């Protein structure tokens, strides 16, 4: 699943089911996106580097990895390694034990969703790495039918939250918190 959808589902799920009353909902939402953010940060930074140094191939942006030769291969290898680390329950269990923060389950929710929304063809989720390389062959999250269902469901969820005033209360709380800094 795409990174933003992970965060939207976790935040919306918290508001809908109230299962995270004793947790920081914002931290939980952030942790639900961390596996992808950390894994793809090297690629994002590399693209920024290519843009700043005027090496980004605007004529063929999908082939940006060929722009600087061997550097791109290293960036993809780093990102692939980080993907294995950040998409493993083992990593998140260790983090949970070390940091003793309930919100870390956001990362585990992310992995659970990815197990079923990633195929073996592209970024399979090896959720027990390094103990096992097993990955479930799920539906590709980029499948147009899945995207339609995902985004329509998110729209319906947030429409319901808005109509039931659960979202408006949150927006007022955020605004109140920010009003200290805005004059």
C-alpha positions as CSV (number, residue, x, y, z in Angstrom):
1,X,0.0,0.0,0.0
2,X,1.2,3.5,-0.6
3,X,2.7,5.4,2.4
4,X,0.0,8.0,2.8
5,X,-2.8,5.4,2.8
6,X,-1.1,3.6,5.7
7,X,-1.2,6.8,7.7
8,X,-4.8,7.6,6.7
9,X,-6.0,4.1,7.6
10,X,-4.4,4.1,11.0
11,X,-5.6,7.6,11.9
12,X,-9.1,6.9,10.6
13,X,-9.2,3.5,12.3
14,X,-8.3,5.1,15.6
15,X,-11.0,7.7,15.2
16,X,-13.6,5.2,14.2
17,X,-13.0,2.4,16.7
18,X,-11.3,4.4,19.5
19,X,-8.8,1.6,20.0
20,X,-6.0,4.0,20.7
21,X,-7.4,6.2,23.4
22,X,-4.3,5.8,25.6
23,X,-1.9,6.4,22.7
24,X,-0.6,9.4,20.9
25,X,-2.6,9.1,17.7
26,X,-0.2,11.3,15.8
27,X,2.8,9.3,16.8
28,X,1.0,6.1,16.0
29,X,0.1,7.5,12.5
30,X,3.7,8.5,12.0
31,X,5.0,5.1,13.0
32,X,2.5,3.5,10.5
33,X,4.3,5.4,7.7
34,X,7.9,5.0,9.0
35,X,8.7,1.7,7.3
36,X,8.2,3.3,3.8
37,X,9.7,6.6,4.7
38,X,12.9,5.1,6.0
39,X,13.2,2.5,3.2
40,X,12.7,5.0,0.4
41,X,14.5,8.0,1.9
42,X,17.8,7.2,0.1
43,X,16.0,7.2,-3.2
44,X,14.2,10.5,-2.4
45,X,17.5,12.1,-1.3
46,X,19.2,10.8,-4.5
47,X,16.5,12.3,-6.7
48,X,16.9,15.6,-4.8
49,X,20.7,15.4,-5.4
50,X,20.1,14.8,-9.1
51,X,17.7,17.8,-9.3
52,X,20.1,20.1,-7.4
53,X,23.1,19.1,-9.6
54,X,21.0,19.3,-12.8
55,X,21.6,15.6,-13.6
56,X,18.0,14.5,-13.4
57,X,17.0,13.1,-16.8
58,X,13.7,15.1,-17.3
59,X,13.3,13.6,-20.8
60,X,13.0,10.1,-19.2
61,X,12.3,10.5,-15.5
62,X,11.5,6.8,-15.0
63,X,15.0,6.0,-15.8
64,X,16.6,8.3,-13.2
65,X,18.6,5.4,-11.9
66,X,20.8,5.5,-15.0
67,X,21.7,9.2,-14.6
68,X,24.8,8.8,-12.4
69,X,25.7,5.2,-13.1
70,X,27.1,3.2,-10.2
71,X,25.8,5.6,-7.5
72,X,22.2,4.7,-8.4
73,X,22.9,1.0,-8.0
74,X,24.2,1.7,-4.5
75,X,21.2,3.8,-3.6
76,X,18.8,1.1,-4.7
77,X,20.8,-1.5,-2.8
78,X,20.7,0.6,0.4
79,X,16.9,1.2,-0.1
80,X,16.3,-2.5,-0.6
81,X,18.2,-3.4,2.5
82,X,16.3,-0.7,4.5
83,X,13.1,-2.1,3.1
84,X,13.9,-5.6,4.5
85,X,14.8,-4.1,7.9
86,X,11.8,-1.8,8.2
87,X,9.3,-4.3,6.9
88,X,10.1,-7.0,9.4
89,X,8.1,-7.8,12.6
90,X,11.4,-8.7,14.2
91,X,12.7,-5.1,13.9
92,X,9.5,-3.7,15.3
93,X,9.4,-6.1,18.2
94,X,12.9,-5.1,19.1
95,X,12.0,-1.4,18.9
96,X,8.9,-2.1,21.0
97,X,10.9,-3.8,23.7
98,X,13.7,-1.1,23.6
99,X,11.5,2.0,23.5
100,X,8.5,0.7,25.4
101,X,6.2,2.9,23.3
102,X,2.7,1.5,22.4
103,X,2.6,3.7,19.3
104,X,5.3,1.5,17.7
105,X,2.5,-0.9,16.8
106,X,1.9,1.5,13.9
107,X,4.9,0.0,12.2
108,X,3.5,-3.5,12.8
109,X,0.1,-2.5,11.4
110,X,1.9,-1.2,8.3
111,X,3.7,-4.6,7.8
112,X,0.4,-6.5,8.3
113,X,-1.3,-4.4,5.6
114,X,1.8,-4.8,3.3
115,X,1.8,-8.6,3.6
116,X,-1.5,-8.7,1.8
117,X,-1.0,-5.7,-0.6
118,X,2.4,-6.6,-2.0
119,X,3.0,-9.4,-4.6
120,X,6.1,-11.4,-5.0
121,X,6.9,-9.4,-8.2
122,X,7.6,-6.1,-6.5
123,X,8.8,-5.4,-3.0
124,X,7.5,-8.6,-1.4
125,X,7.2,-8.2,2.4
126,X,9.5,-10.6,4.1
127,X,7.9,-9.9,7.5
128,X,10.0,-12.4,9.4
129,X,13.4,-11.3,8.0
130,X,16.2,-12.1,9.0
131,X,14.7,-15.4,10.5
132,X,12.9,-16.2,7.2
133,X,12.7,-14.9,3.7
134,X,9.1,-16.1,3.3
135,X,6.7,-13.6,1.7
136,X,3.0,-13.9,1.0
137,X,2.0,-13.3,-2.7
138,X,-0.7,-10.7,-2.1
139,X,-2.5,-8.4,-4.5
140,X,-0.4,-5.5,-5.9
141,X,-1.4,-2.3,-4.2
142,X,-0.8,-0.5,-7.6
143,X,-3.6,-2.6,-9.2
144,X,-6.2,-0.1,-10.5
145,X,-9.1,-2.1,-9.0
146,X,-7.4,-2.2,-5.6
147,X,-6.5,1.5,-5.8
148,X,-10.1,2.3,-6.6
149,X,-11.4,0.3,-3.6
150,X,-8.7,1.7,-1.3
151,X,-9.3,5.3,-2.1
152,X,-13.1,5.0,-2.3
153,X,-13.0,3.3,1.2
154,X,-10.8,6.0,2.6
155,X,-13.1,8.6,1.2
156,X,-16.1,6.9,2.7
157,X,-14.3,6.5,6.1
158,X,-13.3,10.2,6.3
159,X,-16.8,11.3,5.1
160,X,-18.3,9.3,7.9
161,X,-15.8,10.7,10.4
162,X,-16.6,14.2,9.2
163,X,-20.4,13.7,9.4
164,X,-20.1,12.1,12.9
165,X,-18.1,15.1,14.1
166,X,-15.1,12.9,15.0
167,X,-12.9,14.6,12.5
168,X,-14.1,18.2,13.3
169,X,-13.1,17.7,16.9
170,X,-9.6,16.6,15.9
171,X,-9.2,19.6,13.5
172,X,-10.3,22.0,16.3
173,X,-7.8,20.3,18.7
174,X,-5.0,20.7,16.1
175,X,-6.0,24.3,15.4
176,X,-6.1,25.1,19.1
177,X,-2.6,23.6,19.5
178,X,-1.2,25.6,16.5
179,X,-2.9,28.8,17.6
180,X,-0.2,29.3,20.2
181,X,2.3,29.7,17.5
182,X,0.2,31.7,15.0
183,X,-0.8,35.3,15.7
